[in-house]
Structure formats: structure tokens, C-alpha cells
Amino acid sequence: MALIVQKYGGTSVGSVERIRNVARRIAKWRAAGHDLVVVPSAMAGETNRLIALAKEIQPQPDPRELDMVAATGEQVSAGLLAMALLELGVKARSYAGWQVRVLTDSAFTRARIQAIDEERLRRDLAAGVIPVVTGFQGVDAAGNVTTLGRGGSDTSAVALAAALKAAECQIYTDVDGVYTTDPRIEPHARRLRTITFEEMLEMASAGSKVLQIRSVEFAGRFKVPTRVLSSLTDPLVPVEEEARAGTLITFEEDPHMAMEQAVVSGVAAQRDEAKITVHGVPDRPGIAYGIFGPIADAGINVDVIVQNVSHDGMTDLSFTVARGDLARALRILDEQVRPHIQCRDITGDDRMAKVSIVGLGMRSHAGIAAKMFRTLAEEGINIQMISTSEIKISVVIDEKYAELAVRVLHRAFGLEQG
Amino acid sequence: MALIVQKYGGTSVGSVERIRNVARRIAKWRAAGHDLVVVPSAMAGETNRLIALAKEIQPQPDPRELDMVAATGEQVSAGLLAMALLELGVKARSYAGWQVRVLTDSAFTRARIQAIDEERLRRDLAAGVIPVVTGFQGVDAAGNVTTLGRGGSDTSAVALAAALKAAECQIYTDVDGVYTTDPRIEPHARRLRTITFEEMLEMASAGSKVLQIRSVEFAGRFKVPTRVLSSLTDPLVPVEEEARAGTLITFEEDPHMAMEQAVVSGVAAQRDEAKITVHGVPDRPGIAYGIFGPIADAGINVDVIVQNVSHDGMTDLSFTVARGDLARALRILDEQVRPHIQCRDITGDDRMAKVSIVGLGMRSHAGIAAKMFRTLAEEGINIQMISTSEIKISVVIDEKYAELAVRVLHRAFGLEQG
């Protein structure tokens, strides 16, 4: 008899038949006595279709107008899903972001949720109605439609769960949970029954596509128990069984769990990276800002940054960007950085990949990094950059070795064992 | 330097290239110094696609949810048109019905506009921004999305023009004006430069598809000068020339215009009608209500109603309904009317058409009806029902004669002459 927020991804509502299956699954949870709020994404392919249409009209679409157009995909699937529920005799009502309302800032195409009025939803819940709330979108204080950016429906669902203090946020997608690594690369990848919030955050930033990183941050900030599970299973599997499926993101470090927890929980890979090195810059305050300021102003996201120790007051500064941003980043460095900052050379290298191992267990285990580096060396894989956090070690390597690296690391850390 | 509301139909915004042409046309009017508010329909085919999707999920879609889904078509075209304008360097901003806001009642799928807050639009106009407002939709007092029903974008445009006291409402469509009759039936049909509001209303109710009848009613109530013109001409034709194109709906009976006005302005045909006759009913108060009450309760629209003089206290009552409603209407009469009202027989006849002649000149000319009936008789066309208003005469005939009737009447009343 708990309140549960369920999010269904684009594949899960990708056809009329799948929408019907989602409705059957929701009806099953409802029949088991739970209160539900449901958040659908747009039907698979629809957001891409709308964005392509916009770009045909305006190669660099106006962000406000793009949001106006892109937000319609979720409105359609929310309406259709409400109809599918009504057709099953389940009371339901769809809401667009502005109707709830989901208040965001005005950063069109990448807005951030600021507040959610849950009163309307509470009224529906009290009346036994299932609110079907569009994911991905909101409304700013001036009444403009905003969208949260790619994968934003995950964030919508977690934010609604936080606002409503839901017992659980269930993210239904086309995979049945979070794996030790991508099963398409390593067939022995194993589904994790639980993962801590911090590990999930590192996995997401390390390239795992299962959950959008902002939704994980949201889940962490508001301690929303969030479960990833598959919408492609039989929709009528018993509720008790489904409640144990998937992967649950946890917040407390359960001592019992820590006992059985492996040192490393997962291996993630991020392809399509590019490396840029600014060689021979003076090692003095302000240099990093001088380099990264113009890059940030151009809206280019920088991922790993590594600065080596200096020799004779000079150092090399390397960082990675998405491959698609490489040419633009190099042009900015050439035009806006080189004239102001003394440097020997600027080089770029596409075809890089970042491979990371993540695990809360690393905190108390020495030798993890050494084992990672030895494993890669034994396969002749050269490490070009290294970056570490308390629970993650990332290496940047030639992209052609990415899959090999994932497989050997998965084996080296014993992840295939249950 | 006038304020003009322009509405563009689904064909006019049916492709990226056509949206670009619409933007060029709008930019031209803007460059000529006019203030503009633009109302696009959904891209041609989109509303049908959305409704078909809804019916796949729920054969009788929930009206509230259907509106939620169907309203997205206009939101997409409004956003795209705003982008096309911005791409031309013209300031523009799109608005959904709830943003303006266009307040309607809560009759989902056929809502009626109650009020329009024009303040937001006035602010944009003052700032030189062209508001692009979704047609077809609004929001009710409880914040639900509503739609105005088929052709509702015409009504949206005329209502906005009324609220803003615009100098003219221009309805751009795929025909270049209102014709004396359908040019696909009578190649000598002639475009009318002006038509009075009353004539337009009768033409619309007589089957002319050029303007949606509710938009004509709106134009009449608020005396909005409304012009029908084509969006398929060269978008860069000079503004002065375009301002004289199409057909203008007028309100004052200009004496000068009346002089040159023909007696009959147009001939319209409505196919797909069916005739029902209730034979031998007692001619006493309450009978008509007893018959039409249950029909109206079932949501069936009755068009022409004719009751003949009675013989021995008994009369025949005939009326027409849309052909698709015939079977249902007959069933209702059999089940709900026959048990309560004495009658000899109830017969139905599909394959009927209504052919009408419309003209303000009829008011002061005798013999128009006689000429109409003689013309049809000379062609051997049997008249089954006759219905007249002050400026319209309609006859119901066998559908197979509909086109012949239109052509001979068009010729008989000299409509092909300029």
C-alpha cells in the first residue's frame, strides 16, 4: 500500500501494443493496492523526429521554440497511456509539465527542476486516479515550456518521487537492471541486485547509459530509493516477484551488504572521446582558467582533466572532450587561448575511449589501481591518461582497445561470479 | 500599419518547404509595416494521425485525453513556424492555447471559446514580436487542454482578431477564395470578391467547405472583417496586390455593392445526406419534440426539417441527417419513438443530397424559387424536400443528380458572368 512512481522509457511505450502492456503492468500494481504516479517518455523515435524537423527549418533551432516542439512527444504518450488505462477500467488522467506544475529554470533544452506542486497529484491519488505525468518537460516562471534535455524523463520521475516522498521510484527500461558491465561487450556481465548511489553516479559518469546522471544526482540528494527494471518482461508477473527484480539503488551502507560486496562493482566504458593536450604551458595560477574558460563559454563539456607535475616551471595539460566537439575545441584554443597563453604546442587526438572501474570497496582496499594497470599492460594496452576518485579509477586509452579492456578488467576483478 | 491576424491551414504548413513559404509571406507583411498575429493549423495529416493512434488504443477515446493528444499537432507547427520566422531574422514567439490564454468551456473535442487574454500578445506586438498562436485549442478554467473540433483553427483566428480588434482576419487556405460554387463541379465557377456575412453563413451551412461555420458565426457576432485567400500563390507577391486577393466577408450592406450584386451569389451542395420520413403522425403539439428529442439526445444532428400540411389531422414529417447517422436514427425512432407516438410508418432513404442557392438579393426579388424549381424540373430532377430561409433556398434531391443540379443552377442564375 505504498506510493510508487513508475517511469516508462521510449522503447517501453514505443508502440500501441507496448503501451497496452505498460497499462496492464500499471493496473496490476494498482490492483495490488498501491498508489501510483506514472511518467512516460515519448514513443521511441518521436523526439528525434521532432528535433530533425526543427533542424530542417532552423539548423541551430531557437532553444525556446525547440522545447515547444520537442515537448509534444511526451504529451502524446501521456495521453495515450491514460487512454490505455481507462480502457482497462483503471481511473487515470494525463498531465503536461505545466499542468502539474513542474517548475524549472529558463535554461531551454537543459532546464533544471526547481519545484513541483504536488497538490493536484495528491487530489488525484486521494480520488483513486492514477496521474500520468509527461516526463522530460516543465514550465518556467514566465510560463514557457522547457525541457530537461536528453534522458530528462528519468529526472522527472525521480523528482516527482522526491516531491511526493514516494516509497520507491521504478525506472522501467529495455534492460532488466544495472550490470557489472555492458552485456553486449562482456557476455558474462552480471546483474547487480543493489548498487549504492555513489557507485551508480560514477557508473553513469563513466559511460553506463542505464540511468541519466542527473536523475542519479537527484535520487542521491533526496534519497529516493530508485529501482531499474525491465518493461519487456511479462506484464502480469506477480507484483512480489517484480518488486525484487532489477537493480535497487541504495543510500545506506548496509554493513551486511558491505560484507558481501565485491571490491569493484562494475566496469564502464565511454567511447567517442577525444584527447587534447596543451604542451609546455607555464605552471602558474590562472593558466587552467585561461584554457578552460573559453571552452566552457562555448558550451563544450570537458570530462577528464589531467595535469602532470611540472619540469622547469612548465607543464602539460591534457583533457578529454566528446569527439564531436574536438574540432571546435581546437579552433577555440588556437584563436582564443594561444594568443594569450604561452605554450609550446596544442595537439588533438580523436578515437579515444575512457574505461573505468567503480566500487565502494576500493575505499578500503589497496592495490586496486595497480591491479587495473597490470591487467591492461598484460594485454599490451597503453594508458594515455589516468584519473581517479575515491570509488572510481578511469583510464583513457586508444578506442580500439575499449572492448578488450572491459572484458579483461571484468574478469580480473571477478565480476562474473555471482 | 494595421493589426492583422493570419491563419494558415494544414495544407499551407504541410511541409518544411511550405512552412518556409508561409514565413516568407509573413515577413513580407511585417516589412510592409503591419503588426501580425499568426495562427497555424497542424501540419496536414497530423491531426488524423494522432486521432487514429488514440482510436487504436481506445476505440471511443476519452475526450479529455483525446484533446491532450490531438492538441500537440498545432504546438509543433506553431514552434516550427516561429523558428522559420526567426531564421529569416523576424522576431517571433510561439504560444499554445493555455499560454495566451484561450479560455474555453470544458466540452472536450468541441469546446467553445469564452475569453482570450490578449495582454501577452499586446506586449509582444509592442516589442515588435510576432506571436504565433496554436489554432484549434484552448484551456478550460480547471487547466485542462481542450480542442475546438474540426476546423477549429479558423475559429481561433477569428476569435483572436475579435479580441485584439484586428483590422482584418486573413484565412490562408488551399483555395483562393469563396466561389459561386465548387469549381471541381462547375468549371465556370467564379470567385466572389466580397460576400456578406449572412451569405457566407448560409453557404457554409449549405455545404461549402471553405470556412468552418462556427468561425463565420464568430466573425458575424464580432464583425471581424475576414478574408479567405490562398497560401499557394507566390509568397512575395506585393502586399497591395495580396490585400485585394481572395474573398472578403463584409458586414454592411454597401448600397454601391448591392447595386452590382447578383440576386443569387452562390450554389452549394451537401452530399452524404439521408432522408427520414415519419408518415401519418397526428398533427398536434408535442409531436415534433417527441420525435426530435430522442434524436438530439443521441447526439445526431438534424439538418433540413419539413412538415407538410395535414390531412384529417394527420401529417408527414421529413428530415435529413448525415448518411452515417441514418441506421442509428432509424433504430432510435423504432425503439424510443414508435412506442409512444402513433404513426403509420417510418422510412429512411440514403443517397440524398442537398443543393442550395444563396443570395442576399433574394430578399427583394420574387420568382427566384420558381426559377430554381423550373430549372431542376427541365432536367428531370425530382425535388423531395424544400426548405427556405430569407436568403437561401435548399432542395433535397437524389444524390446522383447533385452535380447536374449545381451546374444548371449556376448557369440559370448567371453566376459564370463576372
Boltz contact constraints between the chains, C-beta under 6 A:
constraints:
  - contact:
      token1: [A, 16]
      token2: [B, 56]
      max_distance: 6.0
  - contact:
      token1: [A, 16]
      token2: [B, 57]
      max_distance: 6.0
  - contact:
      token1: [A, 56]
      token2: [B, 16]
      max_distance: 6.0
  - contact:
      token1: [A, 57]
      token2: [B, 16]
      max_distance: 6.0
  - contact:
      token1: [A, 57]
      token2: [B, 80]
      max_distance: 6.0
  - contact:
      token1: [A, 57]
      token2: [B, 83]
      max_distance: 6.0
  - contact:
      token1: [A, 57]
      token2: [B, 84]
      max_distance: 6.0
  - contact:
      token1: [A, 58]
      token2: [B, 83]
      max_distance: 6.0
  - contact:
      token1: [A, 58]
      token2: [B, 87]
      max_distance: 6.0
  - contact:
      token1: [A, 61]
      token2: [B, 83]
      max_distance: 6.0
  - contact:
      token1: [A, 62]
      token2: [B, 83]
      max_distance: 6.0
  - contact:
      token1: [A, 62]
      token2: [B, 86]
      max_distance: 6.0
  - contact:
      token1: [A, 65]
      token2: [B, 79]
      max_distance: 6.0
  - contact:
      token1: [A, 65]
      token2: [B, 82]
      max_distance: 6.0
  - contact:
      token1: [A, 65]
      token2: [B, 83]
      max_distance: 6.0
  - contact:
      token1: [A, 65]
      token2: [B, 94]
      max_distance: 6.0
  - contact:
      token1: [A, 68]
      token2: [B, 79]
      max_distance: 6.0
  - contact:
      token1: [A, 68]
      token2: [B, 94]
      max_distance: 6.0
  - contact:
      token1: [A, 69]
      token2: [B, 76]
      max_distance: 6.0
  - contact:
      token1: [A, 69]
      token2: [B, 79]
      max_distance: 6.0
  - contact:
      token1: [A, 72]
      token2: [B, 72]
      max_distance: 6.0
  - contact:
      token1: [A, 72]
      token2: [B, 75]
      max_distance: 6.0
  - contact:
      token1: [A, 72]
      token2: [B, 76]
      max_distance: 6.0
  - contact:
      token1: [A, 75]
      token2: [B, 72]
      max_distance: 6.0
  - contact:
      token1: [A, 76]
      token2: [B, 69]
      max_distance: 6.0
  - contact:
      token1: [A, 76]
      token2: [B, 72]
      max_distance: 6.0
  - contact:
      token1: [A, 79]
      token2: [B, 65]
      max_distance: 6.0
  - contact:
      token1: [A, 79]
      token2: [B, 68]
      max_distance: 6.0
  - contact:
      token1: [A, 79]
      token2: [B, 69]
      max_distance: 6.0
  - contact:
      token1: [A, 80]
      token2: [B, 57]
      max_distance: 6.0
  - contact:
      token1: [A, 82]
      token2: [B, 65]
      max_distance: 6.0
  - contact:
      token1: [A, 83]
      token2: [B, 57]
      max_distance: 6.0
  - contact:
      token1: [A, 83]
      token2: [B, 58]
      max_distance: 6.0
  - contact:
      token1: [A, 83]
      token2: [B, 61]
      max_distance: 6.0
  - contact:
      token1: [A, 83]
      token2: [B, 62]
      max_distance: 6.0
  - contact:
      token1: [A, 83]
      token2: [B, 65]
      max_distance: 6.0
  - contact:
      token1: [A, 84]
      token2: [B, 57]
      max_distance: 6.0
  - contact:
      token1: [A, 86]
      token2: [B, 62]
      max_distance: 6.0
  - contact:
      token1: [A, 87]
      token2: [B, 58]
      max_distance: 6.0
  - contact:
      token1: [A, 94]
      token2: [B, 65]
      max_distance: 6.0
  - contact:
      token1: [A, 94]
      token2: [B, 68]
      max_distance: 6.0
  - contact:
      token1: [A, 99]
      token2: [B, 143]
      max_distance: 6.0
  - contact:
      token1: [A, 143]
      token2: [B, 99]
      max_distance: 6.0
